[in-house]
Amino acid sequence: MKIEIKLQQYVIKAIESLYGQAVAPEAVSLQKTKKEFDGHLTLVVFPFLKISRKSPEQTAQQIGEWLVDNVSEIAGFNVIKGFLNLTIASSVWIELLNNIHHTPEFGFVKQEADAELVMIEYSSPNTNKPLHLGHIRNNLLGYALAEVLKANGKKVVKTNIVNDRGIHICKSMLAWQKWGNGETPESTGKKGDHLVGDYYVLFDKHYKAELAELQEKGLSKDESEKSSLMMAEAREMLRKWEAGDTEVVALWEKMNSWVYAGFDATYKKLGVDFDKIYYESQTYLNGKDTVLDGLKKGIFYQKEDGSVWADLTADGLDQKLLLRSDGTSVYMTQDIGTAKLRFDDYPVNKMVYVVGNEQEYHFKVLSVLLDKLGFEFGKGLVHFSYGMVELPEGKMKSREGTVVDADDLIEDIVATAKEMSDEKGKLDGLSAEEITNITRVVGMAALKYFILKVDPKKNMTFNPKESVDLNGNTGPFIQYTYARTQSVLRNAVDLGIAIPSSLSAEVDLSVKEESLVQLLAEFEVVVKQAGDEYNPALLANYAYELTKEYNQFYHDHTILKENDTDKRTFRLVLSEEVGKTIKKAMALLGIEVPDRM
């Protein structure tokens, strides 16, 4: 049983014994004691003043004295105003570490057969350009959230919707047709998504030049855009694609296949994956049928021009267009169609969309519409909204070719990790293969951790140089501490020191050792909170706190040279469990930890 639950029961007994009245468990509020005060757990006594009819200080004093006299787990207490700071006996922390040591899955909830099924959509790229820095944050958040929810006992389906149709891909296709000279990823040595993205930028360059030329002839901006031959050709290509033109569809399939191969390579570098990928080209028509069915049922209404709308004013929203007068769908209609297909494929209990915060209103509307259409997950739809990510140099613009490319950023961060390791001589004596692997693992940890440690809702600036620092709140610092725990354990083996199956209860622990065990025990609370709040940053910052505490302990205490065998054993087990917990926390974030650095 958790020490907090035990203490809660003891406090209830104390109050009944002292004041003759029973209190409900929810009235007993225990918090972790602030670092500036002595103690482990703090009881707030203000709710009991009406019962005690004494001052906060007197009430806290009386409860503290009763607990020390009657509960062996309480070693002492101190009173600060209306707060009772309780010191837990060392034997409790030893028993707790023993329990953690014998529970390999500590912190994780076992998945039951009837567990809730959560579908998480993330990535959602367009096939006219490679993934960029914004996609990196999206992918890392989506993958981490999936792992956190699995750790909380949920069944999870990771899904992606690829925007593979529309005018944007036709622009790349048209530019390749005009100026590509048959280039392929193989002939150029470029990743397919980069090659197609280059033609998207090239289209925009020629399009702007055409507009400038038309405006020089006296046309206004609007007139020149309407007169653009290039845009007219792109629209005609889209019309042919929608009509199933064999030649256009073949070109579309070929160029998209290049992009998918490129995406897969980037996903592999990022360490993310999907259980099911949907393609907008296969889902966009489905939404139209669902909306027309809703129209028949009176859920939606039709205007005189034939357009179909949803009246959401009673829900505090607005009138929402779902089908244009010419029968074509809008983004909302496509999302409805994709949701229906997903619900047909999986018995989804909850749907989570990992999409930037600029789409908040869109998902409010989608939630209401899906609920009206009878989808069970409609009301509980979650928009996992996140803020913008930038480099110190500023914003990104894809059409101008100034996007921070995901592959380039990954390559740069790994190279930076190698440079810093070379400067510090950290990789001396390792093989070329070991160096390549370690710098990849360290570089990716730097990138992932720097992004995931920030509250998802906040905008952020990613600083590559800062992220690879071996000091401070960074991925490499946490990795280095994990490697330190593994070094301690390897050295113990080399010295022939075995760890017994259980710890002695008679060890006199230091304050730092007790606080480390207390922090280890909080892992399961943080995992639950990160899942409840959809916030992987809680786990990232927990890993950092645990790392800091362990490094202070390592600095202040001998481990292998400790003469007291029981103390040495305790510290070895403590080091082992800190390492395991760091590894678990980082794995939930999709981050590897190397045994050596």
C-alpha positions as CSV (number, residue, x, y, z in Angstrom):
1,M,0.0,0.0,0.0
2,K,1.3,3.5,-0.8
3,I,2.6,5.4,2.2
4,E,0.2,8.3,1.4
5,I,-2.8,6.0,1.6
6,K,-1.5,4.5,4.9
7,L,-0.9,8.0,6.3
8,Q,-4.3,9.1,5.3
9,Q,-5.8,6.3,7.4
10,Y,-3.6,7.1,10.3
11,V,-4.6,10.8,10.3
12,I,-8.3,9.8,10.2
13,K,-7.6,7.6,13.4
14,A,-5.7,10.5,15.0
15,I,-8.5,13.0,14.5
16,E,-11.1,10.5,15.8
17,S,-9.0,9.7,18.8
18,L,-8.1,13.4,19.6
19,Y,-11.4,15.1,18.8
20,G,-14.0,12.3,18.8
21,Q,-15.2,12.9,15.2
22,A,-14.8,11.0,11.9
23,V,-13.5,12.8,8.8
24,A,-13.8,11.7,5.2
25,P,-10.6,10.5,3.4
26,E,-10.9,13.4,0.9
27,A,-10.5,15.9,3.7
28,V,-7.1,14.5,4.5
29,S,-4.8,16.4,2.1
30,L,-1.1,15.2,1.9
31,Q,1.5,16.9,-0.2
32,K,5.2,16.4,-0.8
33,T,7.0,18.6,1.7
34,K,8.7,21.6,0.2
35,K,12.5,21.3,-0.1
36,E,13.1,24.3,2.3
37,F,11.5,22.4,5.2
38,D,12.4,19.1,6.9
39,G,10.1,16.2,6.3
40,H,8.7,14.0,3.5
41,L,5.0,14.6,3.5
42,T,2.9,17.6,4.6
43,L,-0.6,17.5,6.1
44,V,-2.8,20.5,5.7
45,V,-4.7,20.9,9.0
46,F,-7.0,23.8,8.2
47,P,-10.0,21.5,7.3
48,F,-9.9,20.1,10.9
49,L,-10.0,23.4,12.8
50,K,-13.8,23.4,13.3
51,I,-13.4,19.9,14.9
52,S,-10.4,20.7,17.0
53,R,-11.5,24.2,18.0
54,K,-7.9,25.1,18.3
55,S,-5.4,27.2,16.4
56,P,-3.7,25.7,13.3
57,E,-0.4,25.4,15.1
58,Q,-2.0,23.6,18.1
59,T,-4.0,21.3,15.9
60,A,-0.9,20.4,13.9
61,Q,1.1,19.8,17.1
62,Q,-1.5,17.5,18.6
63,I,-1.9,15.4,15.5
64,G,1.9,15.2,15.0
65,E,2.4,14.0,18.6
66,W,-0.4,11.4,18.3
67,L,1.2,10.1,15.0
68,V,4.7,9.8,16.5
69,D,3.3,8.0,19.6
70,N,1.1,5.6,17.7
71,V,2.5,5.0,14.3
72,S,5.9,3.3,13.8
73,E,6.3,4.7,10.2
74,I,6.4,8.3,11.5
75,A,9.9,9.2,12.8
76,G,9.3,12.9,13.6
77,F,7.4,16.0,12.7
78,N,7.6,19.8,12.6
79,V,4.9,22.5,12.4
80,I,4.9,25.5,10.1
81,K,1.7,27.5,10.8
82,G,-1.2,25.3,9.5
83,F,1.1,22.7,8.0
84,L,2.3,19.5,9.6
85,N,5.5,18.2,8.1
86,L,6.0,14.5,8.7
87,T,9.3,12.6,8.5
88,I,8.8,9.0,7.4
89,A,11.0,6.3,9.0
90,S,14.0,5.0,7.0
91,S,12.5,1.4,7.2
92,V,9.5,2.6,5.1
93,W,11.7,3.9,2.3
94,I,13.8,0.6,2.4
95,E,10.6,-1.4,2.1
96,L,9.4,0.8,-0.7
97,L,12.7,0.4,-2.7
98,N,12.4,-3.3,-2.2
99,N,8.9,-3.3,-3.7
100,I,10.0,-1.2,-6.7
101,H,13.0,-3.5,-7.1
102,H,10.8,-6.6,-7.3
103,T,8.2,-5.0,-9.6
104,P,9.7,-4.8,-13.1
105,E,6.6,-3.0,-14.5
106,F,6.5,-0.5,-11.7
107,G,4.8,2.7,-12.9
108,F,2.8,1.0,-15.7
109,V,-0.9,-0.1,-15.6
110,K,-1.6,-3.6,-17.0
111,Q,-3.8,-3.5,-20.0
112,E,-7.1,-5.3,-19.5
113,A,-9.1,-7.0,-22.3
114,D,-11.9,-4.4,-22.0
115,A,-9.5,-1.4,-21.9
116,E,-10.5,1.8,-23.6
117,L,-9.4,2.0,-27.3
118,V,-7.8,5.4,-28.1
119,M,-6.9,6.4,-31.6
120,I,-4.3,9.0,-32.0
121,E,-3.8,10.9,-35.3
122,Y,-0.5,12.6,-35.8
123,S,1.9,13.7,-38.5
124,S,-0.7,14.5,-41.3
125,P,1.8,15.6,-44.0
126,N,1.2,17.0,-47.5
127,T,2.8,15.1,-50.4
128,N,4.1,18.3,-52.0
129,K,7.0,18.8,-49.6
130,P,9.2,17.0,-47.1
131,L,8.6,17.0,-43.4
132,H,9.8,20.1,-41.5
133,L,10.5,21.3,-37.9
134,G,6.8,21.7,-37.2
135,H,6.2,18.1,-38.3
136,I,9.0,17.0,-35.9
137,R,7.1,18.5,-32.9
138,N,3.9,16.9,-34.1
139,N,5.4,13.5,-34.6
140,L,7.3,13.4,-31.4
141,L,4.2,14.6,-29.4
142,G,1.9,12.1,-31.1
143,Y,4.3,9.1,-30.6
144,A,5.0,10.1,-26.9
145,L,1.3,10.5,-26.1
146,A,0.6,7.0,-27.6
147,E,3.3,5.5,-25.4
148,V,2.1,7.3,-22.3
149,L,-1.5,6.2,-22.8
150,K,-0.3,2.6,-23.4
151,A,1.6,2.8,-20.1
152,N,-1.7,3.9,-18.5
153,G,-3.4,0.6,-19.7
154,K,-5.1,2.0,-22.8
155,K,-5.3,0.2,-26.1
156,V,-3.9,2.6,-28.7
157,V,-4.0,2.8,-32.5
158,K,-1.5,5.2,-34.0
159,T,-2.8,6.7,-37.2
160,N,-1.8,9.1,-39.9
161,I,-3.8,10.9,-42.6
162,V,-1.8,11.9,-45.6
163,N,-3.0,14.9,-47.6
164,D,-2.1,13.4,-51.0
165,R,-4.6,15.2,-53.3
166,G,-5.5,18.7,-54.3
167,I,-4.0,21.7,-56.0
168,H,-0.8,21.6,-54.0
169,I,0.4,18.2,-55.4
170,C,-0.7,19.3,-58.9
171,K,1.6,22.3,-58.7
172,S,4.6,20.0,-58.0
173,M,3.4,17.6,-60.8
174,L,3.0,20.4,-63.3
175,A,6.4,21.9,-62.5
176,W,8.1,18.4,-62.9
177,Q,6.3,18.0,-66.2
178,K,7.5,21.3,-67.5
179,W,11.1,21.5,-66.1
180,G,11.9,18.1,-64.7
181,N,13.5,16.5,-67.7
182,G,12.6,13.1,-66.3
183,E,14.5,13.5,-63.0
184,T,14.0,10.8,-60.4
185,P,15.3,10.3,-56.8
186,E,17.7,7.7,-58.3
187,S,19.1,10.0,-61.0
188,T,19.5,13.0,-58.7
189,G,20.5,11.2,-55.5
190,K,17.8,13.2,-53.7
191,K,15.2,11.8,-51.3
192,G,11.9,11.7,-53.1
193,D,10.1,14.1,-50.8
194,H,12.9,16.6,-51.2
195,L,12.8,16.3,-55.0
196,V,9.0,16.8,-55.2
197,G,9.3,19.7,-52.7
198,D,11.8,21.4,-54.9
199,Y,9.3,21.4,-57.8
200,Y,6.6,22.9,-55.5
201,V,9.0,25.7,-54.8
202,L,9.9,26.0,-58.5
203,F,6.2,26.3,-59.4
204,D,5.8,29.1,-56.9
205,K,8.9,30.9,-58.4
206,H,7.5,30.7,-61.9
207,Y,4.0,31.6,-60.8
208,K,5.3,34.8,-59.0
209,A,7.3,35.7,-62.1
210,E,4.2,35.3,-64.3
211,L,2.1,37.5,-61.9
212,A,4.8,40.2,-61.9
213,E,4.8,40.2,-65.7
214,L,1.0,40.5,-65.9
215,Q,1.0,43.3,-63.3
216,E,3.6,45.2,-65.3
217,K,1.1,45.1,-68.2
218,G,-1.4,46.9,-66.0
219,L,-3.4,44.2,-64.5
220,S,-4.3,44.3,-60.8
221,K,-3.1,41.6,-58.4
222,D,-6.6,39.9,-58.4
223,E,-6.8,40.2,-62.2
224,S,-3.3,38.8,-62.7
225,E,-4.1,35.8,-60.5
226,K,-7.3,35.1,-62.4
227,S,-5.4,35.4,-65.7
228,S,-2.5,33.1,-64.7
229,L,-2.0,30.4,-67.2
230,M,0.1,28.3,-64.8
231,M,-2.6,28.3,-62.2
232,A,-5.1,27.4,-64.8
233,E,-3.0,24.5,-65.9
234,A,-2.7,23.3,-62.3
235,R,-6.5,23.5,-61.9
236,E,-7.0,21.6,-65.1
237,M,-4.6,18.9,-63.9
238,L,-6.6,18.6,-60.7
239,R,-9.8,18.3,-62.7
240,K,-8.3,15.5,-64.8
241,W,-7.1,13.7,-61.7
242,E,-10.6,13.9,-60.2
243,A,-12.0,12.5,-63.5
244,G,-9.5,9.6,-63.3
245,D,-7.4,10.7,-66.3
246,T,-4.9,7.7,-66.8
247,E,-1.8,9.8,-67.6
248,V,-2.4,12.3,-64.7
249,V,-3.2,9.6,-62.2
250,A,0.0,7.6,-63.3
251,L,2.2,10.7,-62.7
252,W,0.4,11.4,-59.4
253,E,1.1,7.8,-58.2
254,K,4.7,7.9,-59.3
255,M,5.6,11.2,-57.6
256,N,3.6,10.3,-54.5
257,S,5.5,7.0,-54.3
258,W,8.8,9.0,-54.2
259,V,7.4,11.1,-51.4
260,Y,6.2,8.1,-49.3
261,A,9.6,6.5,-49.5
262,G,11.1,9.8,-48.3
263,F,8.6,10.1,-45.4
264,D,9.3,6.6,-44.3
265,A,13.1,7.3,-44.1
266,T,12.4,10.4,-42.0
267,Y,9.9,8.6,-39.7
268,K,12.6,5.9,-39.2
269,K,15.1,8.5,-38.2
270,L,12.6,10.0,-35.7
271,G,11.7,6.6,-34.4
272,V,8.0,7.0,-34.9
273,D,5.5,4.7,-36.6
274,F,1.9,4.1,-37.3
275,D,-0.6,1.2,-37.1
276,K,-2.7,2.5,-39.9
277,I,-2.2,5.2,-42.6
278,Y,-5.2,6.8,-44.3
279,Y,-4.9,8.8,-47.5
280,E,-7.1,11.7,-48.3
281,S,-7.5,10.5,-51.9
282,Q,-9.3,7.5,-50.5
283,T,-11.4,9.2,-47.8
284,Y,-12.5,12.6,-49.2
285,L,-15.6,11.3,-51.1
286,N,-16.7,9.3,-48.1
287,G,-17.5,12.4,-46.1
288,K,-19.9,13.7,-48.8
289,D,-22.1,10.5,-48.4
290,T,-22.1,10.9,-44.6
291,V,-23.2,14.5,-44.9
292,L,-25.9,13.7,-47.4
293,D,-27.2,11.0,-45.1
294,G,-27.2,13.6,-42.3
295,L,-29.2,15.9,-44.6
296,K,-31.8,13.2,-45.1
297,K,-32.1,12.8,-41.3
298,G,-32.7,16.5,-40.8
299,I,-29.4,16.9,-38.9
300,F,-28.2,19.4,-41.6
301,Y,-30.1,21.8,-44.0
302,Q,-29.8,22.8,-47.6
303,K,-29.8,26.4,-49.0
304,E,-31.5,27.4,-52.2
305,D,-28.2,27.2,-54.1
306,G,-27.9,23.5,-53.2
307,S,-25.1,24.0,-50.6
308,V,-25.4,21.9,-47.3
309,W,-24.9,23.5,-43.9
310,A,-24.9,22.7,-40.2
311,D,-26.6,25.1,-37.8
312,L,-24.5,25.0,-34.7
313,T,-25.6,28.3,-33.1
314,A,-27.4,26.4,-30.3
315,D,-24.0,24.9,-29.5
316,G,-22.4,28.3,-29.2
317,L,-20.8,28.0,-32.6
318,D,-21.8,29.2,-36.1
319,Q,-23.3,28.1,-39.3
320,K,-20.9,25.6,-41.0
321,L,-20.7,24.9,-44.7
322,L,-20.3,21.2,-45.4
323,L,-20.9,20.9,-49.1
324,R,-20.5,23.7,-51.7
325,S,-23.3,24.5,-54.1
326,D,-21.5,22.5,-56.8
327,G,-21.5,19.4,-54.5
328,T,-17.8,19.5,-53.7
329,S,-16.6,19.0,-50.1
330,V,-14.7,21.2,-47.7
331,Y,-12.0,20.1,-45.2
332,M,-14.6,19.6,-42.5
333,T,-16.5,17.1,-44.7
334,Q,-13.3,15.2,-45.4
335,D,-12.6,15.0,-41.7
336,I,-16.1,13.6,-41.1
337,G,-15.5,11.0,-43.9
338,T,-12.1,10.0,-42.4
339,A,-13.6,9.7,-38.9
340,K,-16.4,7.4,-40.3
341,L,-13.9,5.1,-42.0
342,R,-11.8,4.9,-38.8
343,F,-14.9,4.1,-36.8
344,D,-15.8,1.3,-39.3
345,D,-12.2,-0.1,-39.0
346,Y,-11.9,0.1,-35.2
347,P,-14.3,0.3,-32.2
348,V,-12.8,3.6,-31.1
349,N,-13.8,4.9,-27.7
350,K,-11.8,8.1,-27.9
351,M,-10.2,10.0,-30.9
352,V,-7.2,12.3,-30.3
353,Y,-6.0,14.7,-33.0
354,V,-2.5,16.0,-32.7
355,V,-2.8,19.3,-34.6
356,G,-1.5,22.8,-34.1
357,N,-3.4,25.3,-31.9
358,E,-4.5,27.4,-35.0
359,Q,-7.1,24.6,-35.6
360,E,-8.8,24.8,-32.3
361,Y,-12.2,26.1,-33.6
362,H,-12.2,23.5,-36.4
363,F,-12.0,20.6,-33.9
364,K,-14.7,22.2,-31.7
365,V,-17.0,22.1,-34.7
366,L,-15.9,18.6,-35.7
367,S,-16.6,17.3,-32.2
368,V,-20.2,18.6,-32.3
369,L,-20.8,17.4,-35.9
370,L,-19.6,13.9,-35.1
371,D,-21.7,13.7,-32.0
372,K,-24.8,14.9,-34.0
373,L,-24.1,12.2,-36.6
374,G,-24.1,9.5,-33.9
375,F,-20.4,8.7,-33.5
376,E,-19.7,7.6,-30.0
377,F,-16.3,9.3,-29.8
378,G,-17.7,12.7,-31.0
379,K,-18.4,14.3,-27.7
380,G,-15.1,13.0,-26.2
381,L,-13.0,14.0,-29.2
382,V,-9.7,15.5,-28.0
383,H,-7.8,18.1,-29.9
384,F,-4.3,17.7,-28.6
385,S,-3.4,21.3,-29.4
386,Y,0.3,22.3,-29.5
387,G,2.1,25.6,-30.1
388,M,4.4,26.7,-32.9
389,V,8.1,25.7,-32.9
390,E,10.7,27.9,-34.5
391,L,14.5,28.2,-34.7
392,P,16.2,31.3,-33.2
393,E,16.3,32.7,-36.7
394,G,12.5,32.9,-37.0
395,K,9.5,31.5,-38.8
396,M,9.3,29.0,-41.7
397,K,7.6,29.5,-45.1
398,S,7.3,26.4,-47.3
399,R,6.4,28.0,-50.6
400,E,9.5,30.1,-50.4
401,G,11.7,27.2,-49.7
402,T,12.8,28.6,-46.4
403,V,11.4,25.7,-44.3
404,V,13.6,24.1,-41.7
405,D,13.8,20.7,-43.2
406,A,13.4,17.8,-40.8
407,D,16.2,15.7,-42.4
408,D,18.6,18.6,-42.5
409,L,17.9,19.4,-38.8
410,I,18.4,15.8,-37.8
411,E,21.7,15.6,-39.7
412,D,22.9,18.9,-38.1
413,I,22.0,17.9,-34.6
414,V,23.8,14.5,-34.9
415,A,26.8,16.3,-36.3
416,T,26.7,18.8,-33.5
417,A,26.6,15.9,-30.9
418,K,29.7,14.4,-32.5
419,E,31.6,17.7,-32.5
420,M,30.9,18.3,-28.8
421,S,31.8,14.7,-28.0
422,D,35.1,15.0,-29.9
423,E,35.9,18.2,-28.1
424,K,35.4,16.5,-24.7
425,G,37.2,13.3,-25.8
426,K,34.1,11.3,-24.8
427,L,34.4,8.9,-27.7
428,D,38.1,8.1,-27.5
429,G,38.9,4.4,-27.9
430,L,35.6,3.5,-29.5
431,S,35.1,1.9,-32.9
432,A,33.8,3.9,-35.9
433,E,30.5,1.9,-35.7
434,E,30.1,2.6,-31.9
435,I,30.8,6.3,-32.5
436,T,28.2,6.5,-35.3
437,N,25.6,4.8,-33.1
438,I,26.3,6.8,-30.0
439,T,26.3,10.2,-31.7
440,R,23.0,9.3,-33.4
441,V,21.4,8.3,-30.1
442,V,22.8,11.4,-28.3
443,G,21.8,13.7,-31.2
444,M,18.3,12.4,-31.4
445,A,17.9,12.6,-27.6
446,A,19.0,16.2,-27.8
447,L,16.4,17.0,-30.4
448,K,13.5,15.0,-28.9
449,Y,14.0,15.9,-25.3
450,F,14.4,19.6,-26.0
451,I,11.0,19.6,-27.8
452,L,9.2,17.3,-25.5
453,K,10.2,19.0,-22.2
454,V,8.1,22.0,-23.2
455,D,4.5,22.1,-22.3
456,P,2.8,21.2,-25.7
457,K,0.4,24.2,-25.5
458,K,3.3,26.7,-25.5
459,N,5.1,28.1,-28.5
460,M,8.8,27.3,-28.4
461,T,12.2,28.0,-29.9
462,F,14.4,25.1,-30.6
463,N,18.1,25.8,-30.1
464,P,20.3,23.0,-31.5
465,K,23.5,24.1,-29.7
466,E,21.7,24.4,-26.4
467,S,20.0,21.0,-26.8
468,V,23.2,18.9,-26.9
469,D,24.7,20.4,-23.8
470,L,25.8,17.7,-21.3
471,N,24.7,20.0,-18.4
472,G,21.3,21.3,-17.5
473,N,17.8,20.2,-18.6
474,T,18.8,18.3,-21.8
475,G,18.5,14.8,-23.2
476,P,22.3,14.2,-23.3
477,F,22.6,15.1,-19.6
478,I,19.9,12.6,-18.7
479,Q,21.6,10.0,-20.9
480,Y,24.9,10.7,-19.3
481,T,23.4,10.0,-15.8
482,Y,21.8,6.8,-17.0
483,A,25.3,5.7,-18.4
484,R,26.7,6.6,-15.0
485,T,24.3,4.2,-13.2
486,Q,25.2,1.4,-15.6
487,S,28.9,2.1,-15.0
488,V,28.4,1.7,-11.3
489,L,26.6,-1.7,-11.8
490,R,29.3,-2.9,-14.2
491,N,32.0,-2.0,-11.8
492,A,30.2,-3.9,-9.0
493,V,30.1,-7.0,-11.2
494,D,33.9,-6.6,-11.9
495,L,34.5,-6.4,-8.1
496,G,32.4,-9.5,-7.5
497,I,29.8,-7.6,-5.5
498,A,26.4,-9.4,-5.8
499,I,23.1,-7.7,-5.0
500,P,20.9,-9.9,-2.7
501,S,17.3,-10.5,-3.3
502,S,16.1,-8.2,-0.5
503,L,17.5,-5.2,1.4
504,S,18.3,-5.0,5.1
505,A,15.7,-3.0,7.0
506,E,18.3,-1.7,9.5
507,V,20.1,0.7,7.2
508,D,20.4,4.3,8.5
509,L,19.5,6.4,5.4
510,S,20.6,9.9,4.6
511,V,18.1,12.6,3.7
512,K,19.2,12.4,0.1
513,E,18.8,8.7,-0.1
514,E,15.3,8.9,1.3
515,S,14.3,11.7,-1.1
516,L,15.6,9.7,-4.0
517,V,13.4,6.7,-3.1
518,Q,10.5,9.1,-2.6
519,L,11.1,10.5,-6.1
520,L,11.3,7.0,-7.6
521,A,8.0,6.1,-6.1
522,E,6.4,9.2,-7.7
523,F,7.1,7.7,-11.2
524,E,3.7,5.9,-11.3
525,V,1.9,9.2,-10.3
526,V,3.7,11.1,-13.0
527,V,2.9,8.5,-15.7
528,K,-0.8,8.7,-14.7
529,Q,-0.8,12.5,-14.7
530,A,0.9,12.7,-18.0
531,G,-1.8,10.4,-19.5
532,D,-4.7,12.2,-17.8
533,E,-3.5,15.6,-18.9
534,Y,-2.1,14.6,-22.3
535,N,1.2,16.1,-21.4
536,P,4.4,14.1,-22.1
537,A,6.4,17.2,-20.8
538,L,5.6,16.0,-17.2
539,L,7.6,12.8,-17.8
540,A,10.5,14.7,-19.4
541,N,10.8,17.0,-16.5
542,Y,10.4,14.2,-14.0
543,A,13.4,12.4,-15.6
544,Y,15.4,15.6,-15.2
545,E,14.5,16.0,-11.5
546,L,15.4,12.3,-10.9
547,T,18.7,12.8,-12.7
548,K,19.6,15.9,-10.7
549,E,18.8,14.1,-7.4
550,Y,20.9,11.1,-8.3
551,N,23.9,13.2,-9.4
552,Q,23.8,15.0,-6.0
553,F,23.6,11.6,-4.3
554,Y,26.5,10.2,-6.4
555,H,28.6,13.3,-5.5
556,D,27.9,13.1,-1.8
557,H,28.0,9.3,-1.1
558,T,30.4,6.5,-1.8
559,I,28.9,3.5,-3.3
560,L,31.3,0.7,-4.2
561,K,33.9,1.8,-1.6
562,E,31.3,1.9,1.2
563,N,32.5,-0.3,4.1
564,D,29.0,-1.0,5.5
565,T,27.8,-3.9,3.3
566,D,24.1,-3.1,3.9
567,K,24.6,0.5,3.0
568,R,26.6,-0.4,-0.1
569,T,23.8,-2.9,-1.2
570,F,21.1,-0.3,-0.7
571,R,23.0,2.3,-2.8
572,L,23.6,-0.3,-5.6
573,V,19.9,-1.2,-5.7
574,L,19.1,2.6,-5.6
575,S,21.4,3.2,-8.5
576,E,19.9,0.3,-10.4
577,E,16.3,1.4,-9.9
578,V,17.2,5.1,-10.8
579,G,18.7,3.8,-14.1
580,K,15.7,1.6,-14.8
581,T,13.3,4.5,-14.1
582,I,15.2,6.9,-16.3
583,K,15.2,4.3,-19.1
584,K,11.4,3.8,-18.7
585,A,10.6,7.5,-18.7
586,M,12.8,8.3,-21.7
587,A,11.4,5.3,-23.6
588,L,7.9,6.7,-23.1
589,L,9.2,9.8,-24.9
590,G,10.7,7.7,-27.7
591,I,14.3,8.4,-26.5
592,E,17.1,5.8,-26.3
593,V,19.6,5.8,-23.5
594,P,23.1,4.3,-24.2
595,D,24.9,2.2,-21.6
596,R,28.1,4.1,-22.3
597,M,28.8,7.7,-23.2
